[in-house]
């Protein structure tokens, strides 16, 4: 059984099961889980985590928080109701609140099996997909949009929702070195090079939401025109998680592979410390992140917090996260599985944006750093999570 949390002094404390990636996972959802759960626990909320990725077969503890193991179903939807009942019983509180941080269309009939559900939900299409809206329309479900764009899409469908953005811990800041090595030394690129960095998960090839082909094609064309330009890719390289084989794709687009570096795969699988990734961002001159659609897009904020401007698609959540950089458009892409639209970013516009970034030259962007301060984790918790929790009181 989970370890029972001490009764808090906070009169508004809730009994909460947080369903997402484990808080010690270096994924976007894992880091956001750690960020929010840490503050919920600190404020006396009786919170446990139902992990859908990170551990199996036994209950663990994370900084005093009970972490339940993943279930047999792909997203632990089979065990979340049981965890909620158990946590309610252990804390003698029938008003347990389940908060999910994941795509809701994967959860099937979960809304019929828990009394109160709040979904911190990514919306990465326009309009919001029918399966997503159907789940969010349950009377016991409260959507929490993680982007302004997502909030607008949910509200446009006639569903009331809250808004809480993703946020960053202070570790994301200009970081010249990590353990005595510059970011460029970690990447394996020359100190005098112009460095384009891509940091995206390599999952999904049909459809390829991260638009690897378009981004690598444009980056290859850019590198061919600038002998001092290098490309660094921070991702799994072989498509082992249902993604794209990046080596084959780099050959197909004619990339000058002597000026392409990919993160060490063992280090990537083990999880590089955030401080090391901050040094990589700091050693980069521009982040290339023009994807087909984003529920949020943490890497854009992370890079800018380190003073690195970004290139993003002018679509879904990406434009609202851009404090300094370039936006590219493209053509609509029909996602038949979700029955809604993504955007295929224009390779020509991506290349043009890379040339504009190159023309600006190297150096940290104070404009980007100042912009990201609005997404500070403590600030977001105070200004958004605390009001949201009050709104979620039974």
Backbone torsions as a table, in degrees:
resi	resn	phi	psi	omega
1	UNK	NA	159.7	177.9
2	UNK	-72.6	155.3	178.0
3	UNK	-76.4	125.7	-176.9
4	UNK	-69.8	130.7	179.1
5	UNK	-76.5	148.0	177.6
6	UNK	-66.8	146.6	177.1
7	UNK	-65.8	129.7	-174.9
8	UNK	-87.9	168.1	172.3
9	UNK	-82.8	-18.9	-178.0
10	UNK	-65.9	113.1	-177.5
11	UNK	-67.6	-18.8	-179.5
12	UNK	-98.5	11.5	-176.6
13	UNK	-62.2	141.4	178.7
14	UNK	-112.2	157.4	169.2
15	UNK	-94.4	115.8	-167.0
16	UNK	-127.8	135.2	165.2
17	UNK	-110.3	118.2	-178.6
18	UNK	-98.2	118.4	-175.2
19	UNK	-108.6	110.8	-179.4
20	UNK	-173.7	-162.0	173.7
21	UNK	-65.0	151.3	177.5
22	UNK	-58.9	146.7	-175.5
23	UNK	-69.8	-11.3	176.7
24	UNK	-99.9	11.1	176.6
25	UNK	-88.3	138.9	-177.6
26	UNK	-83.2	23.8	177.2
27	UNK	-83.7	168.5	176.0
28	UNK	-59.2	-47.6	179.3
29	UNK	-68.0	-34.0	177.9
30	UNK	-64.8	-43.9	-179.4
31	UNK	-69.0	-36.6	177.7
32	UNK	-69.7	-36.9	174.5
33	UNK	-59.5	-49.2	179.7
34	UNK	-59.1	-42.5	-176.6
35	UNK	-62.3	-49.0	-175.3
36	UNK	-79.2	-43.1	-178.4
37	UNK	-61.9	-38.6	177.2
38	UNK	-57.4	-42.0	-178.5
39	UNK	-77.0	-35.6	175.2
40	UNK	-62.2	-45.7	179.5
41	UNK	-63.0	-42.4	179.0
42	UNK	-59.6	-36.3	-177.5
43	UNK	-86.1	9.2	173.8
44	UNK	90.3	3.6	175.3
45	UNK	-69.9	142.6	-179.1
46	UNK	-87.7	86.5	-169.1
47	UNK	-112.6	138.1	170.0
48	UNK	-130.2	164.8	-176.5
49	UNK	-118.7	126.5	171.3
50	UNK	-95.6	100.0	-173.9
51	UNK	-79.3	133.1	172.9
52	UNK	-104.1	-0.4	177.8
53	UNK	-160.8	126.7	175.3
54	UNK	133.7	-28.6	177.9
55	UNK	-158.6	152.5	-179.8
56	UNK	-137.7	147.4	164.9
57	UNK	84.9	-11.7	179.7
58	UNK	-158.2	152.9	177.5
59	UNK	-78.3	137.8	176.7
60	UNK	-122.8	173.3	176.2
61	UNK	-121.1	137.5	176.6
62	UNK	-127.6	106.8	-179.9
63	UNK	50.5	43.4	178.4
64	UNK	83.2	4.0	-179.1
65	UNK	-106.9	131.9	176.2
66	UNK	-68.9	129.1	176.3
67	UNK	-118.5	112.5	179.5
68	UNK	-77.9	149.2	179.9
69	UNK	-75.4	159.1	176.8
70	UNK	-65.8	157.4	179.4
71	UNK	-92.4	-166.4	177.7
72	UNK	-83.7	-29.2	177.5
73	UNK	-70.3	153.0	-172.6
74	UNK	-55.1	-34.0	-175.8
75	UNK	-120.9	22.9	177.5
76	UNK	64.2	19.0	179.6
77	UNK	-66.7	-17.0	179.1
78	UNK	-76.5	-24.5	-174.1
79	UNK	-111.4	-14.5	-178.0
80	UNK	-57.6	-45.2	178.9
81	UNK	-60.2	-39.1	179.2
82	UNK	-67.5	-39.9	177.6
83	UNK	-63.0	-40.0	179.5
84	UNK	-63.0	-43.9	179.0
85	UNK	-64.9	-42.8	-179.7
86	UNK	-64.3	-43.3	-178.7
87	UNK	-67.4	-37.7	176.1
88	UNK	-62.8	-42.5	179.7
89	UNK	-65.6	-45.9	-177.5
90	UNK	-63.3	-30.2	-178.4
91	UNK	-103.2	7.2	177.3
92	UNK	51.7	47.2	-176.6
93	UNK	-142.1	107.0	-178.8
94	UNK	-72.5	-14.8	-175.5
95	UNK	-91.6	52.6	179.7
96	UNK	-70.1	140.0	179.1
97	UNK	-110.5	123.4	174.3
98	UNK	-99.1	124.5	176.7
99	UNK	-113.9	120.5	177.2
100	UNK	-100.4	143.8	171.3
101	UNK	-127.0	86.6	-176.8
102	UNK	-177.4	170.8	172.3
103	UNK	-63.1	131.5	-175.5
104	UNK	-82.3	-20.5	-177.5
105	UNK	-66.0	-14.1	179.5
106	UNK	-81.2	-11.6	-167.3
107	UNK	-89.2	-2.0	175.4
108	UNK	58.4	-123.1	-176.7
109	UNK	-98.6	26.3	-178.4
110	UNK	-55.9	-37.0	-178.2
111	UNK	-62.3	-21.4	178.3
112	UNK	-84.1	-6.1	-170.9
113	UNK	-117.0	-3.2	176.1
114	UNK	-128.7	147.4	-174.0
115	UNK	-72.0	-40.2	-179.2
116	UNK	-138.9	128.1	-174.4
117	UNK	-130.3	128.5	171.9
118	UNK	-117.5	130.3	-173.6
119	UNK	-117.4	108.4	173.6
120	UNK	-78.7	94.8	-158.2
121	UNK	-112.0	134.0	172.3
122	UNK	-82.9	135.6	172.3
123	UNK	-119.3	108.1	-174.7
124	UNK	-119.3	19.5	174.5
125	UNK	-128.4	168.3	167.2
126	UNK	-137.2	125.7	-5.0
127	UNK	-72.0	177.1	176.0
128	UNK	-57.9	134.0	-175.1
129	UNK	-59.7	146.3	-178.2
130	UNK	-56.2	-39.4	-179.6
131	UNK	-64.5	-35.5	178.5
132	UNK	-67.5	-47.6	-178.4
133	UNK	-64.6	-36.4	178.5
134	UNK	-61.5	-43.7	179.3
135	UNK	-66.4	-43.8	-176.4
136	UNK	-69.7	-17.2	-177.0
137	UNK	-81.9	-5.5	177.2
138	UNK	-60.6	141.2	-175.5
139	UNK	-64.7	-23.7	-179.6
140	UNK	-96.5	11.0	-179.4
141	UNK	-110.2	129.8	173.0
142	UNK	-113.2	113.9	176.8
143	UNK	-72.7	139.5	170.2
144	UNK	-119.9	105.2	-179.8
145	UNK	-72.7	139.9	179.1
146	UNK	-97.0	-0.7	175.4
147	UNK	-141.3	157.5	175.0
148	UNK	-61.9	-39.8	178.4
149	UNK	-58.7	-48.4	-179.9
150	UNK	-60.5	-40.8	178.3
151	UNK	-59.9	-44.0	180.0
152	UNK	-64.0	-40.2	-179.1
153	UNK	-67.0	-40.2	179.6
154	UNK	-68.2	-44.7	-179.9
155	UNK	-65.4	-34.8	179.4
156	UNK	-63.2	-24.0	177.8
157	UNK	-87.0	4.0	178.3
158	UNK	83.3	18.7	-179.8
159	UNK	-110.6	124.3	177.7
160	UNK	-68.9	142.1	-178.9
161	UNK	-149.4	161.2	172.6
162	UNK	-99.8	170.2	177.7
163	UNK	-133.6	123.3	173.7
164	UNK	-139.5	115.0	-179.0
165	UNK	-77.5	158.8	166.6
166	UNK	-65.0	164.0	-172.9
167	UNK	-147.2	173.1	-177.0
168	UNK	-124.1	141.5	170.4
169	UNK	-78.8	162.8	-176.7
170	UNK	-64.2	-10.6	179.6
171	UNK	-60.3	-25.0	-179.7
172	UNK	-85.0	99.4	-178.3
173	UNK	-159.9	164.2	177.3
174	UNK	-53.0	122.9	-173.3
175	UNK	-131.6	92.0	-175.2
176	UNK	-61.2	-36.0	-178.1
177	UNK	-141.0	156.5	171.0
178	UNK	-131.7	116.9	-177.0
179	UNK	51.6	44.3	174.3
180	UNK	82.6	0.6	-179.8
181	UNK	-114.8	137.2	175.8
182	UNK	-72.0	163.5	176.7
183	UNK	-59.8	-34.8	179.7
184	UNK	-70.5	-33.4	174.7
185	UNK	-67.2	-39.0	176.9
186	UNK	-63.4	-40.9	-179.6
187	UNK	-75.2	-25.5	-176.6
188	UNK	82.2	35.2	179.1
189	UNK	-120.0	155.7	-178.8
190	UNK	-65.2	150.8	179.7
191	UNK	-67.1	-25.1	-177.5
192	UNK	-99.5	11.3	-179.3
193	UNK	-83.7	162.2	168.4
194	UNK	-97.0	121.5	-169.2
195	UNK	-113.8	122.9	171.8
196	UNK	-100.3	128.2	-178.6
197	UNK	-117.1	136.7	171.1
198	UNK	-117.5	125.3	177.2
199	UNK	-129.1	90.3	-179.5
200	UNK	-137.6	148.0	173.2
201	UNK	-66.6	140.2	179.0
202	UNK	-103.2	74.7	179.0
203	UNK	-131.3	133.4	177.5
204	UNK	91.6	119.0	178.3
205	UNK	-117.5	-16.7	-179.2
206	UNK	-145.9	89.4	5.0
207	UNK	-86.2	157.2	-179.4
208	UNK	-90.8	83.6	-170.7
209	UNK	-58.6	-31.4	-178.0
210	UNK	-81.1	1.4	174.4
211	UNK	52.3	47.1	-179.2
212	UNK	-58.8	-43.2	-176.3
213	UNK	-61.9	-46.3	-177.9
214	UNK	-66.0	-43.0	-178.6
215	UNK	-67.9	-42.2	-178.7
216	UNK	-72.7	-33.9	176.1
217	UNK	-62.7	-48.4	-180.0
218	UNK	-64.6	-41.1	179.5
219	UNK	-64.5	-38.0	177.7
220	UNK	-63.0	-44.7	177.7
221	UNK	-60.8	-39.4	179.2
222	UNK	-65.8	-46.1	-179.2
223	UNK	-62.9	-35.6	-179.6
224	UNK	-65.5	-20.5	-178.5
225	UNK	-99.7	-5.2	-179.2
226	UNK	-138.0	105.0	-175.8
227	UNK	-66.1	-18.6	-178.8
228	UNK	-97.1	7.3	-178.4
229	UNK	-95.9	138.8	178.7
230	UNK	-127.0	156.7	176.9
231	UNK	-120.4	129.3	174.7
232	UNK	-116.4	129.8	-178.3
233	UNK	-115.4	121.5	-179.9
234	UNK	-107.6	85.0	-175.9
235	UNK	-167.4	168.9	171.7
236	UNK	-69.2	135.7	-165.5
237	UNK	-98.6	-17.2	-170.3
238	UNK	-107.6	1.3	-177.6
239	UNK	72.8	28.0	-174.8
240	UNK	-68.9	-17.9	-179.6
241	UNK	-106.8	36.1	179.8
242	UNK	81.0	18.5	-178.7
243	UNK	-99.9	-147.7	-174.6
244	UNK	-108.2	138.7	171.8
245	UNK	-74.0	107.0	-173.7
246	UNK	-70.7	-28.5	178.6
247	UNK	-66.6	-44.2	177.2
248	UNK	-63.5	-42.4	-179.2
249	UNK	-65.6	-41.2	177.9
250	UNK	-61.1	-38.8	175.3
251	UNK	-65.2	-41.2	-176.2
252	UNK	-64.8	-32.4	-179.1
253	UNK	-92.6	2.5	176.8
254	UNK	70.4	32.8	-179.2
255	UNK	-67.5	139.2	173.2
256	UNK	-72.1	90.0	-167.7
257	UNK	-66.8	-14.3	174.4
258	UNK	-70.9	-13.1	177.1
259	UNK	-118.3	27.6	175.0
260	UNK	-121.6	131.1	176.6
261	UNK	-124.2	138.3	176.2
262	UNK	-118.7	139.5	-178.2
263	UNK	-51.9	143.5	173.8
264	UNK	-55.6	123.8	-170.2
265	UNK	-70.2	-33.6	176.5
266	UNK	-66.2	-45.3	178.7
267	UNK	-61.9	-38.6	-179.8
268	UNK	-65.1	-42.8	-179.8
269	UNK	-66.5	-36.1	-179.7
270	UNK	-75.1	-22.2	179.0
271	UNK	95.8	103.6	176.9
272	UNK	-71.1	141.1	176.4
273	UNK	-59.5	149.2	179.5
274	UNK	-57.1	-34.7	-179.9
275	UNK	-63.2	-35.9	178.1
276	UNK	-69.1	-41.0	178.5
277	UNK	-66.7	-36.2	176.1
278	UNK	-62.3	-37.8	176.9
279	UNK	-65.7	-37.1	176.7
280	UNK	-63.7	-46.6	176.8
281	UNK	-58.6	-43.8	-178.2
282	UNK	-64.4	-31.7	177.5
283	UNK	-83.1	-0.4	179.8
284	UNK	-99.4	154.7	179.3
285	UNK	-99.4	-25.6	175.8
286	UNK	-156.4	143.7	173.1
287	UNK	-97.0	127.2	176.9
288	UNK	-100.1	113.1	-173.2
289	UNK	-142.8	44.8	-179.8
290	UNK	-88.7	94.0	-175.3
291	UNK	-106.6	179.9	-177.5
292	UNK	-81.1	-18.4	179.4
293	UNK	171.8	142.6	-178.9
294	UNK	-134.6	135.0	170.4
295	UNK	-69.5	-32.3	172.7
296	UNK	-147.6	-80.9	179.8
297	UNK	110.7	63.8	-173.6
298	UNK	-60.3	-35.1	-174.9
299	UNK	-61.8	-29.2	178.9
300	UNK	-65.2	-41.6	176.6
301	UNK	-70.1	-42.0	-178.1
302	UNK	-59.2	-47.2	-179.5
303	UNK	-62.4	-45.3	-178.8
304	UNK	-65.8	-34.0	176.5
305	UNK	-61.3	-26.3	176.9
306	UNK	-91.8	6.6	176.9
307	UNK	87.5	16.6	-177.4
308	UNK	-106.0	119.8	177.9
309	UNK	-68.3	166.9	-173.6
310	UNK	-134.1	157.2	171.6
311	UNK	-114.0	121.6	-175.9
312	UNK	-131.6	164.2	171.9
313	UNK	-77.3	143.3	177.9
314	UNK	-84.5	67.0	-170.3
315	UNK	-160.7	149.2	179.9
316	UNK	49.7	-131.7	-172.7
317	UNK	-80.0	-14.5	-169.1
318	UNK	-60.9	-45.3	-176.9
319	UNK	-60.2	-35.1	-177.1
320	UNK	-71.0	-14.3	-179.6
321	UNK	-97.4	1.7	-174.4
322	UNK	-96.6	108.4	175.4
323	UNK	-91.5	-29.7	178.0
324	UNK	-153.2	122.7	179.3
325	UNK	154.4	-148.0	-170.9
326	UNK	-138.1	142.1	177.6
327	UNK	-111.6	139.4	177.5
328	UNK	-122.9	147.6	177.3
329	UNK	-103.0	-164.7	-178.0
330	UNK	179.0	-150.9	179.8
331	UNK	-121.6	151.8	-178.6
332	UNK	-63.1	147.7	177.0
333	UNK	-127.8	121.7	-178.9
334	UNK	-83.0	115.9	176.4
335	UNK	-90.9	99.5	-174.2
336	UNK	-63.4	-33.8	-178.0
337	UNK	-66.0	-38.4	-178.7
338	UNK	-98.0	-7.6	178.1
339	UNK	57.1	46.8	177.6
340	UNK	-158.5	-175.5	-169.4
341	UNK	-108.5	138.4	163.5
342	UNK	-109.7	-172.7	178.2
343	UNK	-129.5	128.8	171.2
344	UNK	-88.5	112.0	-175.8
345	UNK	-67.6	144.1	-178.2
346	UNK	-71.9	123.4	178.1
347	UNK	-63.5	-38.2	178.7
348	UNK	-63.6	-41.9	179.7
349	UNK	-70.2	-34.5	176.4
350	UNK	-62.6	-46.3	179.3
351	UNK	-61.6	-42.9	177.6
352	UNK	-59.0	-42.4	179.8
353	UNK	-64.1	-38.5	177.4
354	UNK	-63.1	-40.6	177.9
355	UNK	-64.8	-39.2	177.8
356	UNK	-64.9	-41.1	177.6
357	UNK	-63.6	-41.9	179.1
358	UNK	-62.6	-41.3	-179.2
359	UNK	-64.7	-31.7	177.4
360	UNK	-65.9	-35.1	179.4
361	UNK	96.2	-176.3	-175.6
362	UNK	-88.0	169.3	178.3
363	UNK	126.7	156.7	179.8
364	UNK	-78.3	144.9	178.8
365	UNK	-99.2	108.0	176.6
366	UNK	-67.9	-30.6	177.3
367	UNK	-60.3	-43.0	178.1
368	UNK	-65.3	-43.2	-179.2
369	UNK	-60.7	-44.4	-179.2
370	UNK	-66.2	-38.8	-179.2
371	UNK	-60.3	-43.0	-173.4
372	UNK	-71.6	-16.5	-179.2
373	UNK	-58.6	-25.5	178.8
374	UNK	-68.0	-14.4	-178.7
375	UNK	-106.8	22.0	176.1
376	UNK	-61.3	137.8	-172.8
377	UNK	-60.9	-43.1	179.1
378	UNK	-65.9	-40.5	179.7
379	UNK	-63.8	-45.9	-179.8
380	UNK	-64.5	-39.1	178.8
381	UNK	-62.9	-44.9	-178.4
382	UNK	-68.6	-45.0	-170.9
383	UNK	-85.8	-21.7	-175.1
384	UNK	-123.7	-48.1	-176.8
385	UNK	-69.1	-42.5	-179.2
386	UNK	-62.7	-46.5	174.9
387	UNK	-62.6	-36.3	179.1
388	UNK	-63.4	-42.2	179.7
389	UNK	-64.4	-36.1	175.8
390	UNK	-64.6	-40.5	179.1
391	UNK	-66.1	-24.1	-178.7
392	UNK	-90.7	3.3	178.1
393	UNK	-61.0	138.9	-177.7
394	UNK	-69.1	NA	NA
